[in-house]
Amino acid sequence: GTWNGLMLENPAPNHQIDRVYLAVYPSQDVLDKIIAKEVERGATGALLFTYHPIPYSESQGEFKAIPTEQLEELQEHHISVYVCHAPLDCHPEIGTTVVLANALNIEDQGMFGAYYGGLACVHGQLTNTTFSELAIRLADICELPRLRYDQCRHNGQIVKHVAIAPGSGSLDFMREAAELGVDTFITGNWWLFGDSEFAKASRERIAEFLPTLKMNLLGTSRYSIGFVTMRDYVPDVFRPYNLETVLIRDEEPLK
């Protein structure tokens, strides 16, 4: 959350940046695509604007460092990197959870969930939908082929009062949502996969907490929470500066 700002300042001499690449993670695939595009147009220099500073593996449940070789390639082709994580989670208009709530037509929205100087979660009312219909809509909005079955926990609650939290939700966010009377809680991935220590510790905490939880749970992916904002709203941030924006999708968001 605290890794924000200009991570790599690397403009070409006597050249103004005219293109901004938008991505959730600076994964190897994403960086390869960006470098290829810059080489194709003569490597004049660009800015990579990301939601996370390093890649994350959904299947392994861990963040990974960017290889030194790719950092050197970014430097060679004059690609600067700017990361905007916590500010993007907490922004009241283009925040990751607010944007997803708007896409779902959630009404009477309110913010909660203290996170690095702001509020990162949103809750509100959703009418005329079922748990299954909501899961299908979520997958469609997030451009996912499906939601993983083990990220869908229908706990018998009627879907009316919905909350959305970034990342993997966190137990504090879940507890606060429950206190607000939320019946359905949406996040990136509330049940982490993989054998990493981070994933194991998260599963132990949530397994202990689940028996006391009455809310329905839905997980999209960590990638998806940031992707919708990058796709739908962040381009408008750069438009007043006459900067071209190019969204780089992760071809395997659940990998």
Rosetta silent file (secondary structure, phi, psi, omega in degrees, C-alpha in Angstrom):
SEQUENCE: GTWNGLMLENPAPNHQIDRVYLAVYPSQDVLDKIIAKEVERGATGALLFTYHPIPYSESQGEFKAIPTEQLEELQEHHISVYVCHAPLDCHPEIGTTVVLANALNIEDQGMFGAYYGGLACVHGQLTNTTFSELAIRLADICELPRLRYDQCRHNGQIVKHVAIAPGSGSLDFMREAAELGVDTFITGNWWLFGDSEFAKASRERIAEFLPTLKMNLLGTSRYSIGFVTMRDYVPDVFRPYNLETVLIRDEEPLK
SCORE:     score description
SCORE:     0.000 S_00000001
   1 L     0.000  -32.581 -175.961    0.000    0.000    0.000 S_00000001
   2 L   -87.391   -7.898  179.397    2.850    2.417    0.766 S_00000001
   3 L   -82.511   90.557 -178.100    4.728    1.758   -2.479 S_00000001
   4 L  -136.622  151.753  175.906    3.473    4.723   -4.475 S_00000001
   5 E   109.667 -166.513 -176.484    4.942    7.286   -6.814 S_00000001
   6 E   -77.768  110.841 -177.307    7.665    7.398   -9.435 S_00000001
   7 E   -91.664  -30.529 -179.892    9.648    4.161   -9.169 S_00000001
   8 E  -142.508  110.307  177.863   11.773    4.537  -12.296 S_00000001
   9 L   -98.073  114.861 -167.823   12.500    7.916  -13.874 S_00000001
  10 L  -149.515   48.673 -178.274   13.896    7.215  -17.274 S_00000001
  11 L   -73.632  152.799  174.067   13.005    9.755  -19.980 S_00000001
  12 L   -72.952  147.811  179.285   14.892    9.955  -23.235 S_00000001
  13 L   -58.225  133.007  175.766   17.110   13.053  -23.597 S_00000001
  14 L    56.301   35.860 -179.846   15.237   16.044  -25.020 S_00000001
  15 L  -137.019  134.997  176.716   12.056   14.037  -25.438 S_00000001
  16 L   -95.455  137.113  177.584    8.612   14.447  -23.905 S_00000001
  17 L   -65.378  132.978  179.639    6.607   11.361  -23.044 S_00000001
  18 L  -122.064   -1.867 -178.519    3.563   11.046  -25.297 S_00000001
  19 E  -137.371  139.342  176.778    2.244    7.609  -24.357 S_00000001
  20 E  -122.301  123.405  174.374    1.155    6.024  -21.063 S_00000001
  21 E   -91.436  134.734 -179.528    0.763    2.275  -20.694 S_00000001
  22 E  -110.561  129.775  179.744   -1.781    1.169  -18.087 S_00000001
  23 E  -150.960  154.155  176.500   -1.416   -2.155  -16.296 S_00000001
  24 L   -77.968  -51.508  178.923   -2.415   -3.779  -13.027 S_00000001
  25 L  -121.601  144.965  171.548    0.872   -5.631  -12.520 S_00000001
  26 L   -83.989   61.423 -178.022    4.281   -5.140  -14.174 S_00000001
  27 L   -72.925  167.132 -179.062    4.376   -8.845  -14.985 S_00000001
  28 H   -59.899  -43.147 -179.931    6.893  -10.357  -17.385 S_00000001
  29 H   -63.500  -44.017 -179.892    4.248  -10.729  -20.099 S_00000001
  30 H   -63.717  -46.341 -179.482    3.057   -7.141  -19.668 S_00000001
  31 H   -64.924  -38.215  177.364    6.579   -5.700  -19.722 S_00000001
  32 H   -60.952  -41.927  179.564    7.488   -7.757  -22.796 S_00000001
  33 H   -63.835  -43.894 -178.211    4.460   -6.358  -24.639 S_00000001
  34 H   -65.401  -45.758  179.307    5.294   -2.778  -23.691 S_00000001
  35 H   -60.950  -41.508  178.911    8.945   -3.084  -24.662 S_00000001
  36 H   -62.194  -41.152  179.234    7.950   -4.639  -28.008 S_00000001
  37 H   -65.619  -38.547  179.640    5.551   -1.762  -28.714 S_00000001
  38 H   -70.034  -38.649  176.498    8.219    0.810  -27.884 S_00000001
  39 H   -62.794  -41.305 -178.552   10.791   -0.908  -30.084 S_00000001
  40 H   -61.589  -35.130 -177.926    8.250   -0.993  -32.906 S_00000001
  41 L   -99.939   11.318  173.832    7.712    2.755  -32.741 S_00000001
  42 L    98.355   12.476  175.958   11.371    3.613  -32.287 S_00000001
  43 L    50.958   51.651 -178.806   11.757    3.514  -28.487 S_00000001
  44 L   -81.107  -11.487  177.677   10.972    7.202  -28.070 S_00000001
  45 L   110.020  142.693 -178.225   10.066    6.772  -24.408 S_00000001
  46 E  -156.657  174.934  176.503    6.892    6.193  -22.425 S_00000001
  47 E  -118.378  133.349  171.923    5.424    5.912  -18.939 S_00000001
  48 E  -101.809  119.597 -179.611    4.110    2.703  -17.399 S_00000001
  49 E  -108.656  114.785 -175.366    1.368    3.454  -14.842 S_00000001
  50 E  -122.114  160.623  176.667    0.583    0.456  -12.636 S_00000001
  51 L   -85.886  -36.519  178.227   -1.637   -0.428   -9.690 S_00000001
  52 L  -117.117  147.706 -179.558    0.951   -2.746   -8.089 S_00000001
  53 L   -78.968  -21.940 -179.277    4.746   -2.264   -8.017 S_00000001
  54 L  -139.019  159.385 -179.047    5.530   -5.965   -8.567 S_00000001
  55 L   -68.828  156.170  176.061    3.729   -8.955  -10.142 S_00000001
  56 E  -130.635  136.322  177.023    1.439  -11.255   -8.171 S_00000001
  57 E   -99.449  115.877  178.937    0.676  -14.902   -8.899 S_00000001
  58 L   -64.496  -39.703 -175.450   -2.953  -15.810   -8.152 S_00000001
  59 L   -75.515  -29.002 -179.277   -2.224  -19.544   -8.282 S_00000001
  60 L   -97.937  -15.003  177.310    0.870  -19.395   -6.068 S_00000001
  61 L    67.697   42.834  179.985   -0.384  -16.724   -3.691 S_00000001
  62 E  -156.764  151.799  173.462    2.715  -14.567   -3.681 S_00000001
  63 E   -84.798  149.765 -178.214    4.261  -11.417   -5.060 S_00000001
  64 L  -130.532  148.004  179.825    7.385  -11.751   -7.192 S_00000001
  65 L   -73.230  152.848  173.264   10.242   -9.399   -7.996 S_00000001
  66 L   -77.265  128.739  179.839   10.744   -7.969  -11.468 S_00000001
  67 L   -57.652  142.605 -179.895   13.804   -9.656  -13.043 S_00000001
  68 H   -55.805  -37.640 -178.367   16.876   -7.439  -13.250 S_00000001
  69 H   -60.974  -38.557 -179.666   17.082   -8.081  -16.989 S_00000001
  70 H   -72.556  -35.625  175.308   13.643   -6.564  -17.552 S_00000001
  71 H   -61.455  -39.590  178.148   14.455   -3.520  -15.444 S_00000001
  72 H   -66.495  -35.907  177.305   17.527   -3.004  -17.603 S_00000001
  73 H   -67.562  -39.618  176.028   15.383   -3.306  -20.742 S_00000001
  74 H   -59.275  -43.275  179.017   12.985   -0.682  -19.388 S_00000001
  75 H   -64.084  -42.731 -178.729   15.949    1.581  -18.820 S_00000001
  76 H   -61.186  -36.331 -175.180   17.344    0.897  -22.284 S_00000001
  77 L  -101.759   17.129  173.186   14.066    1.847  -23.957 S_00000001
  78 L    56.632   48.574  177.163   13.382    4.912  -21.801 S_00000001
  79 E  -107.663  114.519  177.191   10.279    3.553  -20.086 S_00000001
  80 E   -87.282  159.080 -177.395    9.541    5.188  -16.742 S_00000001
  81 E  -129.385  127.831  177.218    7.372    3.497  -14.093 S_00000001
  82 E  -124.885  129.889 -178.272    4.810    5.130  -11.800 S_00000001
  83 E  -112.156  134.679  179.018    2.890    3.141   -9.180 S_00000001
  84 L  -135.364   92.662 -174.676   -0.407    4.259   -7.655 S_00000001
  85 L  -102.607  -78.325 -178.405   -1.746    1.713   -5.168 S_00000001
  86 H   -57.650  -42.761  177.892   -3.225    3.050   -1.923 S_00000001
  87 H   -60.459  -33.899  179.175   -4.281    6.381   -3.496 S_00000001
  88 H   -74.905  -32.737  175.652   -6.147    4.480   -6.210 S_00000001
  89 H   -67.203  -35.772 -170.866   -7.827    2.233   -3.635 S_00000001
  90 H   -99.469   -1.556 -177.379   -8.960    5.207   -1.551 S_00000001
  91 L   -66.481  130.558 -175.413   -9.957    7.730   -4.229 S_00000001
  92 L   -71.258  -14.904 -178.079  -13.631    8.737   -3.706 S_00000001
  93 L  -113.608  -41.793 -178.692  -14.388    8.966   -7.449 S_00000001
  94 L  -118.274   20.425  176.993  -12.082    6.586   -9.334 S_00000001
  95 L   -62.080  152.279 -174.755  -11.118    4.287   -6.470 S_00000001
  96 H   -57.235  -42.798 -177.764  -10.962    0.594   -7.309 S_00000001
  97 H   -78.450  -33.936  178.719  -13.950   -0.385   -5.172 S_00000001
  98 H   -64.268  -43.768  179.895  -16.035    2.678   -6.072 S_00000001
  99 H   -61.779  -42.811  179.119  -15.634    1.991   -9.786 S_00000001
 100 H   -67.591  -37.758  177.198  -16.705   -1.634   -9.352 S_00000001
 101 H   -63.005  -41.109  177.786  -19.659   -0.558   -7.210 S_00000001
 102 H   -64.526  -40.566  179.613  -20.751    1.874   -9.929 S_00000001
 103 H   -63.974  -30.305  179.143  -20.449   -0.836  -12.579 S_00000001
 104 L   -87.521   -2.090 -178.171  -22.714   -3.065  -10.468 S_00000001
 105 L    62.763   38.551  175.265  -25.216   -0.195   -9.987 S_00000001
 106 L   -75.622  130.217 -174.992  -24.870   -0.281   -6.209 S_00000001
 107 E  -105.973  167.690  178.412  -26.895    2.581   -4.708 S_00000001
 108 E    51.020   50.914 -174.229  -26.694    4.637   -1.483 S_00000001
 109 E   -73.135  143.845  173.246  -22.951    4.093   -1.335 S_00000001
 110 E  -138.691  154.014 -178.326  -20.871    4.703    1.764 S_00000001
 111 E  -102.203  150.449  173.650  -17.170    4.243    2.445 S_00000001
 112 E  -156.200  177.921  176.540  -15.479    2.261    5.213 S_00000001
 113 E    84.815   82.310  179.894  -12.225    0.404    5.822 S_00000001
 114 E   -61.234  132.796 -176.417   -9.342    2.615    6.949 S_00000001
 115 E  -154.409  105.750  176.037   -6.311    2.117    4.719 S_00000001
 116 L    47.144   54.519  173.775   -3.169    4.282    4.657 S_00000001
 117 L    88.018    2.105  179.043   -4.862    7.604    5.317 S_00000001
 118 E  -144.380 -168.289  176.461   -8.102    6.930    3.455 S_00000001
 119 E  -116.966  127.044 -170.699  -11.076    4.589    3.157 S_00000001
 120 E  -105.196  -10.664 -174.545  -10.699    1.709    0.711 S_00000001
 121 E  -114.180  155.588  178.808  -14.029   -0.144    0.885 S_00000001
 122 E  -131.618  146.943  174.536  -17.534    0.713   -0.269 S_00000001
 123 E  -139.213  157.055 -179.445  -20.949   -0.626    0.701 S_00000001
 124 E   179.532 -170.283 -172.949  -24.465    0.039   -0.507 S_00000001
 125 E  -100.673  139.612  177.630  -27.758   -1.361   -1.703 S_00000001
 126 L  -132.262  127.622 -174.860  -28.320   -3.694   -4.643 S_00000001
 127 L  -115.084  158.808  172.780  -31.817   -4.677   -5.746 S_00000001
 128 L    54.637   48.189  175.622  -33.435   -7.340   -7.896 S_00000001
 129 L  -147.004  155.918  176.494  -30.521   -9.756   -8.114 S_00000001
 130 L  -108.753  170.644  178.119  -29.571  -13.169   -6.812 S_00000001
 131 H   -59.493  -44.245 -179.564  -26.210  -14.479   -5.632 S_00000001
 132 H   -64.937  -43.547  179.139  -25.756  -16.401   -8.876 S_00000001
 133 H   -63.549  -38.821  178.745  -26.700  -13.412  -11.040 S_00000001
 134 H   -64.589  -41.759  178.682  -24.281  -11.206   -9.117 S_00000001
 135 H   -61.516  -41.743  179.460  -21.439  -13.690   -9.633 S_00000001
 136 H   -65.700  -42.607  179.005  -22.121  -13.773  -13.385 S_00000001
 137 H   -63.974  -40.559  178.360  -22.229   -9.964  -13.597 S_00000001
 138 H   -60.069  -48.246 -179.988  -18.974   -9.687  -11.672 S_00000001
 139 H   -60.116  -41.256 -179.070  -17.180  -12.060  -14.017 S_00000001
 140 H   -65.481  -47.220  179.972  -18.502  -10.165  -17.040 S_00000001
 141 H   -61.221  -38.620 -176.809  -17.491   -6.729  -15.722 S_00000001
 142 L   -86.843    2.987 -179.316  -14.028   -8.015  -14.807 S_00000001
 143 L    57.137   39.537  176.550  -13.571   -9.777  -18.178 S_00000001
 144 L  -101.355  144.206  176.652  -13.079  -13.111  -16.455 S_00000001
 145 L   -64.161  -24.486 -178.415  -14.188  -16.389  -18.045 S_00000001
 146 L  -173.481  168.018  164.848  -15.687  -17.291  -14.675 S_00000001
 147 L   -96.134  138.750  178.950  -15.334  -16.834  -10.940 S_00000001
 148 L   -61.801  138.519 -176.335  -13.513  -19.727   -9.311 S_00000001
 149 H   -59.088  -33.434 -178.701  -15.950  -22.015   -7.522 S_00000001
 150 H   -84.013    7.355  170.276  -13.915  -21.819   -4.314 S_00000001
 151 H  -106.383    6.297 -179.487  -14.236  -18.020   -4.375 S_00000001
 152 E  -118.456  107.894 -178.855  -18.039  -18.258   -4.274 S_00000001
 153 E  -121.609   99.356  177.753  -19.501  -18.948   -0.829 S_00000001
 154 L   -86.089  114.438 -174.892  -23.278  -18.640   -0.683 S_00000001
 155 L  -102.744   22.826  175.903  -24.155  -18.486    2.988 S_00000001
 156 L    81.836    7.201 -178.072  -27.928  -18.372    2.504 S_00000001
 157 L   -91.143  138.884  174.108  -28.196  -14.580    2.644 S_00000001
 158 L   -71.343  135.170 -176.426  -30.452  -12.619    0.284 S_00000001
 159 L   -80.175  107.021  177.303  -28.351  -10.184   -1.763 S_00000001
 160 L  -138.105  -44.897 -176.596  -29.376   -6.655   -0.793 S_00000001
 161 E  -113.207  107.471 -169.967  -26.566   -4.959    1.135 S_00000001
 162 E  -112.903  140.992  174.310  -23.248   -5.425   -0.664 S_00000001
 163 E  -122.544  149.067  177.199  -19.692   -4.434    0.279 S_00000001
 164 E  -128.687  130.890  178.638  -16.569   -4.381   -1.889 S_00000001
 165 L  -127.533  147.512  179.572  -13.004   -4.478   -0.550 S_00000001
 166 L   -77.937  171.572  173.673   -9.699   -4.428   -2.452 S_00000001
 167 L    62.257 -128.623  178.496   -6.996   -7.088   -2.431 S_00000001
 168 L  -106.406   25.033  172.278   -7.783  -10.149   -0.366 S_00000001
 169 L    81.614  -57.209 -176.506  -10.383   -8.388    1.735 S_00000001
 170 L    73.456  143.050 -178.674   -8.676   -8.710    5.140 S_00000001
 171 H   -64.579  -34.247  178.763  -10.466   -9.857    8.257 S_00000001
 172 H   -62.238  -42.546  177.333  -10.718   -6.294    9.557 S_00000001
 173 H   -64.140  -41.735  179.264  -12.642   -5.262    6.444 S_00000001
 174 H   -62.397  -44.787 -179.603  -14.885   -8.333    6.765 S_00000001
 175 H   -62.683  -42.748 -179.863  -15.626   -7.635   10.428 S_00000001
 176 H   -66.227  -39.356  177.276  -16.450   -4.009    9.715 S_00000001
 177 H   -62.518  -42.395  178.863  -18.709   -5.004    6.819 S_00000001
 178 H   -61.799  -40.086  178.780  -20.542   -7.477    9.072 S_00000001
 179 H   -65.562  -27.306  177.774  -21.066   -4.737   11.674 S_00000001
 180 L   -80.333   -4.630 -179.773  -22.604   -2.563    8.938 S_00000001
 181 L    85.751   19.374  179.922  -25.158   -5.295    8.234 S_00000001
 182 L   -67.568  138.316  177.478  -23.683   -6.358    4.893 S_00000001
 183 L  -102.453  -19.999 -178.045  -25.062   -9.637    3.517 S_00000001
 184 E  -138.274  125.022 -174.177  -22.645  -10.076    0.572 S_00000001
 185 E  -115.220  122.730 -179.106  -18.921   -9.282    0.611 S_00000001
 186 E  -111.665  136.676  176.059  -16.929   -8.933   -2.634 S_00000001
 187 E  -151.843 -170.867  179.551  -13.146   -8.761   -2.826 S_00000001
 188 L   -69.978  -69.069  172.530  -10.190   -9.862   -4.943 S_00000001
 189 L  -147.738  110.758 -176.672   -9.597  -13.296   -3.463 S_00000001
 190 L   -81.887  -20.093  175.963  -10.722  -14.060    0.084 S_00000001
 191 L  -117.866  105.151 -175.100   -9.324  -17.629   -0.073 S_00000001
 192 L   -78.003  146.500  179.131   -5.700  -17.519   -1.229 S_00000001
 193 L  -100.511  170.445  171.815   -4.147  -20.294   -3.301 S_00000001
 194 L    93.065  172.453 -176.071   -0.628  -21.663   -3.371 S_00000001
 195 L  -104.684   10.874  178.923    2.018  -22.843   -0.939 S_00000001
 196 L   -67.761  155.233  178.618    3.601  -19.498   -0.094 S_00000001
 197 H   -62.290  -35.830  177.738    3.850  -18.552    3.579 S_00000001
 198 H   -60.309  -46.323 -179.368    1.688  -15.515    2.824 S_00000001
 199 H   -67.967  -43.066 -179.711   -1.085  -17.713    1.387 S_00000001
 200 H   -61.353  -45.435 -179.706   -0.865  -20.309    4.161 S_00000001
 201 H   -63.528  -39.788  178.465   -1.111  -17.684    6.897 S_00000001
 202 H   -63.808  -43.800  179.984   -4.081  -16.056    5.178 S_00000001
 203 H   -63.816  -39.078  178.941   -5.934  -19.381    4.859 S_00000001
 204 H   -62.411  -42.259 -179.485   -5.357  -20.182    8.529 S_00000001
 205 H   -66.632  -45.837 -177.019   -6.832  -16.845    9.599 S_00000001
 206 H   -71.085  -34.555  178.780   -9.871  -17.052    7.340 S_00000001
 207 H   -63.132  -36.417  178.547  -10.558  -20.723    8.175 S_00000001
 208 H   -71.463  -31.006 -175.401  -10.759  -19.823   11.858 S_00000001
 209 H   -86.303  -30.192 -173.005  -13.045  -16.875   11.123 S_00000001
 210 H   -54.807  -42.491 -177.787  -15.441  -18.455    8.584 S_00000001
 211 H   -59.548  -22.148 -179.195  -17.630  -20.419   11.049 S_00000001
 212 H   -95.020   -2.900 -172.386  -18.660  -17.135   12.706 S_00000001
 213 L   -96.695  127.456 -179.273  -19.348  -15.322    9.430 S_00000001
 214 L   -97.273  -11.376 -175.295  -22.910  -15.019    8.122 S_00000001
 215 L   -74.861  150.699  164.983  -22.130  -13.078    4.935 S_00000001
 216 E   -71.033  150.208  179.059  -22.014  -14.441    1.399 S_00000001
 217 E  -127.594  136.495  175.514  -18.517  -14.180   -0.091 S_00000001
 218 E  -134.396  131.794  176.827  -17.446  -13.573   -3.696 S_00000001
 219 E  -119.305  133.897  177.270  -13.886  -13.313   -4.995 S_00000001
 220 L   -94.529  -75.576  172.085  -12.920  -12.044   -8.436 S_00000001
 221 L   177.104  156.010  176.013   -9.093  -11.870   -8.370 S_00000001
 222 H   -58.520  -38.201  179.462   -6.562   -9.377   -7.098 S_00000001
 223 H   -59.459  -45.487 -173.146   -5.963   -8.461  -10.723 S_00000001
 224 H   -64.724  -35.389 -178.843   -9.626   -7.712  -11.399 S_00000001
 225 H   -58.013  -39.443  178.515  -10.012   -5.249   -8.537 S_00000001
 226 H   -86.485  -26.401 -173.283   -7.479   -2.941  -10.186 S_00000001
 227 H   -64.223  -44.115 -175.329   -8.270   -3.794  -13.797 S_00000001
 228 H   -60.976  -41.257  177.431  -11.762   -2.267  -14.004 S_00000001
 229 H   -65.464  -44.834  178.619  -10.477    1.110  -12.830 S_00000001
 230 H   -59.894  -37.863 -177.851   -7.517    0.999  -15.209 S_00000001
 231 H   -75.478  -44.970 -166.811   -9.836    0.187  -18.095 S_00000001
 232 H   -97.011  -26.557 -170.690  -12.756    2.512  -17.395 S_00000001
 233 L  -125.825  -37.689 -175.144  -11.469    5.564  -15.519 S_00000001
 234 H   -60.524  -34.925  177.114   -7.699    6.028  -15.420 S_00000001
 235 H   -54.066  -33.311  179.816   -7.464    6.999  -19.138 S_00000001
 236 H   -66.209  -25.414  179.228   -9.480   10.127  -18.284 S_00000001
 237 H   -64.394  -36.365 -175.482   -6.774   11.176  -15.816 S_00000001
 238 H   -93.542  -12.170 -175.459   -4.229   11.544  -18.628 S_00000001
 239 H   -60.193  -41.144 -179.842   -6.550   12.930  -21.317 S_00000001
 240 H   -62.123  -17.917 -179.055   -6.151   16.629  -20.315 S_00000001
 241 H   -96.813    9.536  179.796   -2.399   16.278  -20.909 S_00000001
 242 L    56.380   39.752  178.392   -2.885   15.003  -24.480 S_00000001
 243 L  -103.415  130.416  175.232   -1.261   11.702  -23.597 S_00000001
 244 E   -71.998  135.165  176.180   -2.187    8.547  -25.457 S_00000001
 245 E  -113.436  138.000  179.565   -3.132    5.711  -23.098 S_00000001
 246 E  -127.863  114.130  178.762   -2.712    2.033  -23.958 S_00000001
 247 E   -80.628  126.623  178.006   -4.259   -0.571  -21.671 S_00000001
 248 L  -107.813  109.082 -179.836   -2.178   -3.741  -21.419 S_00000001
 249 L   -79.936  149.592  170.460   -4.290   -6.688  -20.328 S_00000001
 250 L   -86.195  120.980 -175.013   -2.883   -9.704  -18.546 S_00000001
 251 L   -67.853  -22.012  179.659   -3.725  -12.641  -20.806 S_00000001
 252 L  -130.538   74.906 -174.153   -3.952  -15.035  -17.837 S_00000001
 253 L   -66.050  -18.185 -179.589   -5.441  -13.049  -14.935 S_00000001
 254 L  -100.968    5.398 -176.395   -6.074  -16.165  -12.823 S_00000001
 255 L   -72.147    0.000    0.000   -2.595  -17.662  -13.283 S_00000001
